Amino acid sequence: MKPETVEMSEQQKRARKSRNIAIGIALALFVIILYVGTWAKFGANLFNRSL
């Protein structure tokens, strides 16, 4: 038995694509902010630690 599916209109497909791009950009900015924040908190001493 084949499940019922809903066919999206072109407008809905464009909206989904735009939303996915926006989520991707927001996620990338979040990662960059975390990286910069970590760098600012630890500074140059981040690499001057004993292993």
N, C-alpha and C positions, 0 to 999 in steps of 0.2 A: 504494500500500500504506500503510495507516494504522499508525503506530508504536504500540507497546504503551505504555500509561500506567498508573500506579498511582494509585488513588483514595485520598486521605488521609481518615482518620477525623476526626470533629469534635474529638476530643481532640488529635490531631496538628496540626490547623489552629490551635487555641487556643494550643498550645505554640509553634508557629512565630510567631504574632502576638506573644506575650509576649516571645519571644527577639528579634524585630525591634525591639520597643519598648525593650528593655534595651540593645541595641546602639546605638540612636539616642540614648538618654540618655547612655550612656558616651561616645559621640562628641561630643556637645554639651558634656559636662563637660571632655573633653580640650581642646576648642577654647577654652573659657573659661579653663582653667588656663594654656594657652599665652599667651592674651591678657594675663591678670593677671601672669604671669611676665615677659613682655616689658615691660609697663608698669612693674613693680617694678625691672627691671634698668636701663632707660633713664630712668625717672622723668619729671619735667616737662621735661627737656631733649630729649625726643623731638620736640617741636614747635619748639624753638629751634635749628634748624640751617639752614645756608644751602642754598639750592636751586641 
